[in-house]
């Protein structure tokens, strides 16, 4: 491969394929913005024809901002302002006509909203949608961010298909092998869905019937001999003088005999005998005899030999069968997942890439590529080192020709996202195919001596990144750039410091145990940070002429556990530190505590759950107080009543109102904030509240289901989503604790790298792994091939290479100073520092980690220190080598002067008294909770709901109970029925589809699928019953999906109106308010003065024959006979629940909606009426007399109510009959 040229922004070609290697801090984004400006000015491209692709949403936003800023700087300079920098001045100086250049830039700025700056997935999605016919994607395909639910279904289906029907012997083998649903799921690495991956070995699932028969026969023979010879066998083991008792201890014999008894007499067959069986074989016993001694022959010993040979043959077949099933499983999941996503018309992010590549590879692919090239004349691909073979195939196919302009910008030394599917070998292949290869040569991030120190560090090894194709080219410090140095007492220390931890400092062993090393290093780093901050407060540690601040210090770690350990130690020394994106919300202690508290709220009568909740840090009841409560009847009762109150709040008003009340009344946040890590804990609690609230809103999750869902999310086997990563605490003035992966792209003045010495071994010998075939075979997933050990060498070599790149990323985050910790630590022989800092072992290794570890083990303390001193001597004073200090760090006192002075803000505005956001629920007192975003009537008023549930006039046996009168009541039932009626297609004649939907929703909502037929009958009834109307009766099966709106939300302004006036206007709109005694229920309703807004949700608005109707579904239980749902009962339910107020408001809302949306709207011509359908009582054989309440409010009354509420009317004159 040819040597890379130094990139020159002014002279680089604007055509062909250019690969630009941008080492850390060399101005990659500056280069992209410069190329974008040149394409605008010199290639005369509009912004929408320049494609810029990066790999995250955050990077996309930043790039857009930087490009727009560059264009703005260019426009300002062309208008006479001083250029922002030399490169901009040089680009603009090349323009022959500054006015023409200004017009181009101003046009680009005005059109910048059309700029094509995308993530790779956004680019693919837009391309697929723009070329739907070529790509085969459906217009209404839904993009989902999580396909784990589908994957879990497929895994479970495969498990049932393959293992439920397996022979008992094979299933015993599967169980003994540790195979579970979870381990089966773990066979799918993230990049398994890349269509370019090769899976080995080939799928082959041999049958083992013959071997199982042979094994069972051997087992049966063994059982018979055991039954006959058991006592003789025991006598040999217990009393034979010829046995060496150091090998066969007499006291162990009874245990071995019991194990054999269990295995050979239990009555069921297992291919996994006890481990003690090997001691009963003749071959084993011959090996434990004293010299010249013998034991009595026994047929059982020889039968054990034959049995073991049969068992081994069976195990070989079972191993082969299990391996074949693993391979078949991976292939099955890939095919089945795509099939199910097609059937559901959904797409996951990976599908966007694979579908676009497939379209480009198809017969019309070249024409599609040509069309895309016509739209995008140039493409700049940022962070190209994080690409994979699929992404590169897309870009190469579209922009790979000589007539295209393609820039691939990245740094192979910073390719650290292999766990996400990034493929450094794709970058290397692309590098070979590029027309031009450039490198950026000046580091604009770090100070000059730190650059020289890093250059020395990575030049210490002939192949510092393991693969020859990833070389290290030293970078320079830009000429004339002013430096800000870190100084201690006025003197700059060497900017790159290596702390060496000698084994003799902390242990008498040859190597330091990893746990001991982490403990010592954490304390040393924390102590040094505390010392630097203390000196900075005395202005003795400065950056330039200002004191070093805590927020300018970062500790870069490999794992979340290391970050938490560092925070613990720093907090102990009084140093404020924050975790940056460390771990998942559901892995925190707060998630466990919230689950315990919610379980107690959901079950307030369960004393055990309440005690568990009270013992959490959230509730703050200590052990002594909890013990006292057990004998304090009054105090305990008060606690139970409190949890009962929270339970009622949850049922009536929803999760969020309950949780907010609990936090307030129990003083949770102030109590938790007082703890050492209180800010982190409070952040987690509030984040959990938001996540749970969103779950409730999006899925209408009832309380018990929400607690179960939280428990499922806390299961370590549940895959983690990015949206549930921990949120950042306030980091205004705190030390940053960041994973190296998260730190990429960031920079910090002072950096500590304490834990870069992790080894490169794959963790589990039996787990699948990926590697790249050195012979050019691409990416390979090895599930257990015969060449597994050879392939493992390649995989571990790739792991070491990535660890070297992680080390490079870590040390290059520093601007002024970096501390790297190294030492004689156990299992660090295959780590990046071992390879990089000790050239002698890296130069002699044979490519296996075993040889690297052997070379490291052969180095004693003196040899290791000699290597480090040699490195220091090469650095010209830019690298310092010193023993890691072990003195305890000093506590950093809190500076009162630094504490912000808090003062409440003074509100100077005016809030109108009584101004509020009202709804039907807020107007009617003591109404049960109806959902937090849908006004569903899920329970009825007390008088109706308290009917005797035992008053059942039908048989108590069999399926006769399974009809809608006996269907469960309460919020969960209401939510289910509303969800069903929203989704069902009224006009569909496919009874099977209806039944499948009902069954699925019953399962999803936690109901037994035995209710399927009963619910289907209810659906059939409401679709078949005639609905009465002054315009002519109709049925709901005449209403297609496009003629109905489910859950129509409305919000309209309400002027100030007195409650009594509102009652009168509503009464005029509806029919009658009398109760059983003829008294008006409306008179008893205390309506307050309203002002503000009115909101709500109408279950369904639908259109029939040009008329618009309101329909509200009711799941109220009014009795166990159809006759209980007659006109008199419905009238009573409508009055007692004040539903008539509800439909009056709904009528006003729809009336106003149609005024705006329907040209020529007239109430008398277009408004059909209101229906309240009591689902349990509808019977089409009885007509509309049962279960359906219908009314059409008079036009004048609706207009009067509109005028009262909003001061607006239609202005139409009354029509006769309206």
Buried (B, 14 or more C-beta within 10 A) or exposed (E): EEEBEEBEBEEBEBBBBBBBBBBBBBBBBBBBBBBBBBBBBBBEBBBBBBBBBBBBEEBBEBBBEBBBEBBBBBBBBBEEEEBBEEBBEBBBEEBEEBEEBBEBBBBBBEEBEEBBBBBBBBBBBEBBBEBEEBBEBEEEBEEBEEBBEBBBEBBEBBBEEBBEEBBEBBBBBBEEBEBEBEBBBEBBBEBBBBBBBEBBBEBEBEEBEEBBEBBBEBBEBBBBBBEEBBEEBBBBBBEBEBBEEEEBEEEEBEEBBEBBEEBBEEEEBBBBBBEBBEBBBBEBBEEBBBEEEEBEEBBBBBBBBEBBEBBEBBBEBBEBBBBBBBBBBBEBBBEBBBEBBEEEEBBBBBBBBBBBBBBBEBEBBEEBBEBBBEEBBBBBBBBBBBBBBBBBBBBBBBBBBEEBBBBBBBBBBBBBBBEEBBBBBBBBBBBEEBEBBBBBBBBEBBBBBBBBBBBBBBBBBEBBBBBEBBBBBBBBBBEEEEEBBBBBEEEBBBBBBBBBBBBEBBBEEEBBBBEBBBBBBBBBBBBBBBBBBBBBBEEBBBBEEEBBBBBBBBBBBBBBEBBBBBBBBBBBBBBBBBBBBBBBBBBBEBBBBBBBBBBBBBBBEBBEBBBBBBBBBBBBBEEEEBEEBEEEEEEBEEBBEBBBBBBBBBBBBBBBBBBEBBBEEBEBBEBBEEEEBBBBBBBBBBBBBEBBBEBBBEBBBBBBBBBBBBBEBBEEEBEBBEEBBBBBBEBEEBBBBBBBBBBBBEBBBBBBBBBBBBBBBEEEEEEBBBBBBEEEEBBBBBBBBEEBEEBBBBBBBBBBBBBBBBBBBBBBBBBBBBBBBBBBBBBBBBBBBBBBBBBEBBEEBEEBBBBBBBBBEEBEBEEBBBBBEBBBEEBEEBBBBEEBBEEEBEEBEEEEEEEEEEEEEEEEEEEEEEEBEBBBBBBBEEBBBBBBBBBBBBBBBEEBBEBEEEEEEEEEEEEEBBBBBBBBBBBBBBBBBBBBBBEBBBEBEEEEEBBEBBBBBBEEBBBEEEBBBBBBEBBBBBBBBBBBBEBEEBBBBBBEEEBBBBBBEBEBEBEEBEBEEBBBBBBBBBEEBEEEEEEBBBEEBEBEBBBBBBBBBBBBBBBBEEBBBBBBBBBBBBBBBBBBBBEEBBBBBBBBBBBBBBBBBBBBBBBBBBBEEEEEBBBEBBBBBBBBBBBBBBBBEBEBBBBBBBBBBBBEBBBBBBEBBBEBEBEBEEEEEB
